[in-house]
Amino acid sequence: MDNSTIVCRCEEINKDEIITSIQLGAETFDDVKRLTRCGMGPCQSKICSNLVREMIHEQTGISLCQLKPSRMRAPLRLIRMQTLADHRTTNKVASVLQDSEEGGV
């Protein structure tokens, strides 16, 4: 795999950026994530996490069994698509959040 190969499609992070973060001391997927934003896109590391873990293993020798998967963060509060659709023409993000706080979502 070439160093310019994209590893994280969502954030467009290439292999060279991952290797650089590992050389700077990253030993876990979450360390790489903090340094590069790898895994912070829409897929939440579902696509890139195993490849990054393999790269950490190759660069550091840490066993794949010891490399835990990325921590996933659940949304604080779900917002229904209907609520977003109702406000799309007015572009009032504040009103959507207010509806959410009032339990209208």
N, C-alpha and C positions, 0 to 999 in steps of 0.2 A: 504494500500500500504506500503510495507516494505521500510525502509530508503535506502536500497541499490538498489531500483528499478530505472532503467534508465529513466529519464524524457526527456532529449534531446539526441536522438539517434545519431545525426550527430556529436556532440562534446562529447558524452558519459558522460554526467553530470547526477549524480544521485540525488535522493530526498534529501539526507542528505546535499549535497553541496548547494542545493537551500535553504533549511531551514537555514543553516549556514549563507548564504549571507543575508537573511531576518533578522536574529538575529543581524547581523552587521550593519543593518540600511537600507537595500534595501527596497524601498516602491513602486517601479514600475518595470515593466518588463525590461526596459532599465537599471535600477540600477542592477538588477540580471545579466543581460547580461554583463555589465562592470566588475562585480566581478567574473563571472564564465565562460564566453564565451558561455553560453546557448543561442541558437538562432542565432549563428554566422556561422553555418554550411551551407551546400548546400541548405537546404530547407528554409533558412532565417526565421526561427521561425514559419513556417506554421504549423508544427506538435506540437510543445511544448508550444506555447504561451498561449493558453487557460488553459492548465494544470498549468503552472507557475502562471498565474493570479489567479487561484483558490487557489493555495497554499499561495500566498500573502494575499488573502482575509481571509483565515483560520487563518493565523498566526498573522495578524495585525488588522483584523476587517474592513479594508478599503473596501467600497462597490465595487462590480464588475463593476458597472456603472462608478465609478470614475477611475478605472484602465484602462488606455488607452492601445490599442494594441501597439506592438513594432513598432518602426519607421523602415521602409524598406529603404534601400539605393540602388538606381538604379546604374547600371554600368556607369562609366564615358564615355566610348565609346564602342560601339558594335564592335566585331571582328567576321568576317564571319568564319564559319567552314572551308571553302575552304582555307583561308589564313593559318590557323593553320595546315591543312593537307599538304599544299605545303611545309611547313617548318619542318615537323615532323622528317625527316631523318637528317637534318642538325643541328637540335636542336639550332637554333639561335633565341632566344626570342627577342633580340635587333632588328633583322631585321623585325620581325613581328610588333613590336611597331613602328619602323620607317615607315613601309608601312602604318600603321594606321594614323600616323601623316601627311603623304603625301597625304592622301585621297584615297589611293589605296585599302582600306578595305571597 
